[in-house]
Amino acid sequence: MKVGFLARGLALAAAILALCPAYSTAGDRDDIKFRKPLVIGHRGAHGYLPAHTLEGYALAIELGADFIEPDLVATRDGHLIASHEPNLIATTDVASRPEYASRRRTVVIDGAAETGFFASDFSLVEIKRLRRVQDFADRPQQFNGKFEIPTLEEIIALVKRKSEESGRTIGIYPETKHPTYHKSIGLPLEQRLVQVLAQAGWSRRDAPVFIQSFEQSNLMELRRMTPVRLIQLVDANDVNADGSLDYTAPFDRPYDWTASRNPRLLARTFGYFATDAGLQEIKSYADGIGPWKRYVVSSTAAGLPGPGEASRKLLPAGDLIERAHKVGLLVHMWTFRNEQKRLVSDYQGNPVNEYLQFYRLGIDGVFSDFADTAIAARVLFRLERDPDFGRCFTGDRGGAQRSPPNCE
C-alpha cells in the first residue's frame, strides 16, 4: 500500500463526509441523527491495519465510519480490552515473546478446543507489552508489531476526541465476545461494560452506542442493566453448494443455548432468529439484528473461474430485512470486504456493487473492513435514489430560479 494513495483516499473521504448530510436511522426512536445506512468500521479499518488498534479505529473514522466496532474480552485483572477473540495467538506477537512461552495452553471455548495464549492469563500491564499483527495474510503486513492493544476506556476517549475534532457524532459498537465462557472463568463482561459506559456518561438511550452479541441470555441480562441499544447477532458456519446455510457446531446456535441443555433451545439453530417467531422474540429484548449477509442474499456453487466466492453465483434476495422492519427491528449486516475472493461473481470484482445491492434492499447498516468503499457506495446510492441530492453534495443549493433541495 503506497502512502500517497492512502493520503488521497483520506482526503476524498473527508470531502465526501463534509458534504453528505446526516439523517435519521430507519426505525430509530431517538434524537441522535446518523447517516443512513450506517457504516460501521469492522474491527477498525481491518482492510488496511491490524484489527483492534487505536490507529485502526482512527483510520476508520477518517475514512468516514459512523461507528467503530471493538470486540471485548477480559484480562486476568478484569479490564476490558479490544480483541477479536480471547486467544491472542493470531492477532498479536505473543507467540514470538519468550517471556510468555509458558502461558501457551489449550482451552475449550464454546465447545471447541483452542491452543494459544489467552487474554485472561495476562494482566493489563502485560497486555500492553504486546503488539498487534495483521491476521489476514493477503492484507498489509508492514504495520505488524507497531501498535498496542487498547482498553475500552481508551477507545471511548478516542471516539470523543474524534467527534469533537470532526464536528459529528461518532459511536462505538462493542461486541461481548463469548460471554458464557467469560462467566465460566469468573470474568463476566456485562457489569464491567455497563460500568465503563456509565463512567463515559453513556448510560442513556440516546448514547452513541450499540451493544452486540451472538448470545441471547447475555443481551437479556444487558437489557435489565442498561438502556442503550442492543443487537442480536445471527451466525452460521458456511453456505452449502445449493445456497442453504450450514449450521455445523460451534456456529450452529448461540452457545448459551447449548450450555443450557434446554431441549427447546437445543432444537433450534441460529436460523430460528430469521423466522417471524424469532424476530418477535428478539424484539422483546433487543433493538435489531446483525445477521451474516448470506441470510439475505445467498449464493450457489457455479464452478466459475476465480478464487473463493468469485466462483459462485448469487441467488435471489430473501425478505428478512422487510420482515425485521415490519416488527420494528433494525438490520445491520456483516461483513463487507473488498478482495476479489470475497466477492461473488455477480459483483464483477467491484465491491461497490455489493454495497449497492444491500443498500437498495433497505439495509440499516453495514459492517465494513473498508469504510471508505462503504461511504463512496452510500453517496452513489443517495445520488441514484435522489438526483436532486447532487446539489446537496456539490453545495449548489441556491439560485434565484430554483427552490433549495431537501438535504435532510
N, C-alpha and C positions, 0 to 999 in steps of 0.2 A: 504494500500500500504506500503510495507516494504522499508525502506531507502536503504538497501543493494541491493535489486532488482533494484531500480531506478538507483543506482550508477553503477551497472553492465551494465544496459541499456545505460546510458550516455557514458560509456567507449566504448561499442560496436559501438554506433552511431558515436562517434568521429573517431574510427578506420575506419569505412566504408567510412565516409566523406573524410578522408585524402587520401584514396586510389582511390576514384572514380573521374575520370576526368571530367572537365567541357566541355560542348559543346553547340552549339547554339540552342536556341528555334526554333522549326519549324515555318517558316513564319516570323521570326523576321528580320527586316531590319536594325538593329542597331549593334553597335560594342560590346556591353556588352554581355558576354557569361554566360549563366546559364546552370545548368544541366537540362536534359530533360527526362521525363516530370518534370515540376516544382512541387515542394512540397511547399504548402502554409500553414503555421501554422494558422489554423482557430481559430480566437479569441485568439490566442496564443497557449498554449498547453491545450486546454479546457478539454481534456480527463483526465488530471492529476491535474490541478489547476483551481481556479476560472477564468472565462473569463476576458480578457482585463485588465491584470496587467503587470507591467514591468517584474515581476518574471515569469509569464506565457509566455510572449514573449521571454524572455531569455532562458527558458527551451526549447521552440520550436526550437530556433536557435541551442542550444546544441544538440538537437536530430536530427539536420540536415536540418531543413527547409530552403529553399532558400529565401522565403518571409514570412513576418508575416502580419496578417490582423487586423488592427484596424478599428472598426466601429466608425464613428464620429457623435457626437451630440454637440450642443452648450449650454454653460452655460448662465445664465442671463446676465453676463457681457461680453459675446461674445467670450469666449475661446472655442477651440475645444478640447473635451475630448473623450476618448475611452469608448464607451458603446454600448452594443448590441441594446438598444432601448433608446428613451428619458425617458421612465418610468424606474425608478431605483429600483422599489419595489422588483423585483425577484432576482436582481444581487448584491444588497448591503444590509447593515444592517440598512438602513434608517428607516424602519418601527419600529425598536426597540429603536429609539432615541427620547425620549420625547420632546426634544427641537425643533424637526421638525414636531411634530404631526399635527400642524395647517396647514402644507403645503399639506396635503393629499387632493386630489381633483379628479374630473372626467374630462377627456379631450377627445375630439374626434380627433383621428389621422387616417388619410386615411379612413375616414368614419366610423370608429369603435370606440365606447366609451371605454375608459380605466380608471380605478381608481387606483391611486397610487401617487407617488412622481416623479416630472418631472425635468430633469436637468435644464430646462430654468427657474425654480423657485429658483435656487440656484446660488450663486456666486462661483467662483473658490475656494476661501478660504473655503467656506462651503463644497464644494465637497471634498476637501482634508481632511476633518474630517471624511468622510465616509470610510467604508472598504468593500471590495468585499466579496461575498459569492458565493459558487457553486450552480448554479441554476438547475443542474441535480441531482436529489435525489439519483441516483444509482452510483454516482461518489464520489471520496474522499471529505469528509466534514471537515477534521481536519485543513484545511487551512482557513476556514471561519473567517473573522474578522481580518486577518493579513496584507492584502495588500491594498495600496492606489489605487485610480483611476488616471491613468496617462493622461497628456496632449499630444497632438500630438508632440509638441516640445520635450518632454521628450522621447517619443518613437523614434523619429528620432535620438536623441543623443545616445540612447541605441544601435540602429542599427549601427550607425557609429563606436561606440566603439567595438562592437562585430565583425564588418567587419575587423577592424584593428587587433584585437586580433587573429582572425581565419585565416587571410590572404585570405579571399574570399569575394566576393561581396554579401551582404545580402540586400534585398529590402523590401519596405513596399507596402502594397496593401490595401489602405484605401477605405472604403465604405462610401459614403454620405448617411446617414440614413434619410429617409423621407424629402427630400429637399423641396417639396411643403409645407409641414407642417411648416418647419422652416422658410420659406419665409412668411407664413401667420402670424407668431408671431414676425416678424421683426428681425429674426436672420438667414439670408440666409447663407448657408455654403460655397458657391462657392468661393467668393473672399477671405474669411478667409483661406480656404485651399490653394489656389494659393499663397497667401502671405507667409504662413508658408513654403511651398515648395521653394519659391524664397529665403527666408532667409537661407534655408539649402543648397542653391546652386543647387537645383534640378529643375530648370526651363528650362530643355533641354530634347530633345527627348530621349537621351540615359541615362537619370537618372534611378536609380533602383526603379522605381515607376510604379504601375498600379493604376488607379482610377476606381472604380466600382460603379454602381448604378442600381437600379431597374427602375428608372425613365428615360425617354428618353430626355425630354427637358433639364434636368439637365446636361446630358452628352453633348448635343449640345451646351449648354452655355459654358461648360468647354472647349470644343474643340476650341472655339474662344479665350479662355483665357490662355491656356497652351499647350505646345507641347507634354506633357507626354502621355503615352499610356492609352487608355480608354477601359473599358469593359462593355458591356451591359448585365446585369443580367437578367435571364429568370426564372420566378417563375410559380407555380401552387399551388392549395390548397391541393390536395391529389391525390391518384390513385384510380380509381374505381375498382370494383371487376373484371372487364374484362380487366384491364390494361390500359384503356384510362385515360387521365388526367382530373381531376375535376377542374373547374375554378370558384369555389364559391368565392364571394367577402369576404374580401378585397384582395384576392390573384388572382383575375380574370384578371387584367390588370395593367399596370403602373398607379399609382394614378394620375399622371399629365394628363393622358388621360381622366380619369374620371372627374377630376376637370375642364378640358377644355370645357366640354359639347359639344364637336365637334362630330356630328353624325358619321363621318367617323372613328374617334378613338374609339367611344363608341361601334362600331360594331365589334371591334377587342378584342381578348384576348391576353394573353402572348403567346399563341400558334402561333400567327402571326409571331413572331420573328423566329420561327423554319421553316417557309416556305422559298422557294427560294426568293420570293419578299421581305420578312422580312430581310433575310440575306443581300441582296443587299442594303436595306435601312440602316441597321446598318453599313455597310461598308462605308457609306458616312460621318459618324461622329465618328466611334469607330474602335478599332483595334482587337476586339474579342468579343466573347460571353461567358457568365458564366451561363450555364443552369443547372438546377436541373438534377441530373443524370438520372432520370426517362424519360427525353426526349430522351435519347439514348438507355437505357435498362430499360424497364418497367417490371412489374410483375403482376401476376394474382392470385386471391384468389384460394387456393388449399386445404384448410381445414386440413393442416398438423399439427401435434403436435409441439408446440413450441411457444414462445412469439413473439408478434409483427410480423415483416416481416419474421421471421423464418417459419411462417405458409404459406408463399406464394411461388410461382414458377416463375422463370424468363421467359420472352418472348424473342423471337429473337431480336438481336440488330438492331436498325434502322441505317440510313445513315446520321444523322445530322453532325457528325464530318467530314465525307468526303465532304459533300456539303458546309460546312463552310470553310474548307480548300480550296475548289475549287475557292471561291471568295476572298481568302486571309485573312480570319479571324482566329485568334487563338481560341481555345476552352479550357476553364478552368472550371472544373466541381466540383460541391459540392453536399453534404458534406459526407465525408468518415469517418466512425466510427467503433469501434471495437466490441461493445457489441452485444451479440447474437441476441437480439430483433431488432437490426438494420441491420441484415444480412439476405438476402433472403436465403431460404433453400439450393439452388444450391451451395452456397459457403461453405456448410458443417461446418459452425461455424468458419471458418478461414478467417479473413479479408484480408489476403494476396491474396486469390483467387479473391476477388472483384477488388482489385487494378490491378492484372494481366490481368483480362478481359478488363478493360478500357485502360490499357497501350497497350495491343495488338490491340485495336481498333484505336489507334493513337492519344489519348488524349494529349494535350499540357501541362496540369497542373491539379492538384487536390487540393482542399481544404480539409485538414485533421485535425481532433481533436487529432490525434495520429501520429505526424510527423515521429516518429521512425519506425512505421509499414510501412508507405508510402515509407520511404527511403530503408528499407530492401527489400520491393517488387520491388523497382526500380532496385536494384542491381540484384535481381533474373531475372528480365525482361531483363536486359542487358546481363547477362550470358546466358540466354535462346536464345536470338537473335544472340549473337556473342560469341561462345565458346572461341575464342581467347582472349576475354576480361578478361578471368580468369587470364591471365598472367599480364595484367594491374592491376588487382585487388590484386594479390599477390605480385606484384613488380618484378616478374621474367621476365624481358624484354630482357635479354641479351642471351649469349651463342654463341659460335663460329659457330655452325652449324644451327643457327636459325635466321631468319630475325626478327627484332623488331615488336611487334604487333602495330596496329593502336589504340592508346589510346585516340584519339580525338573524 
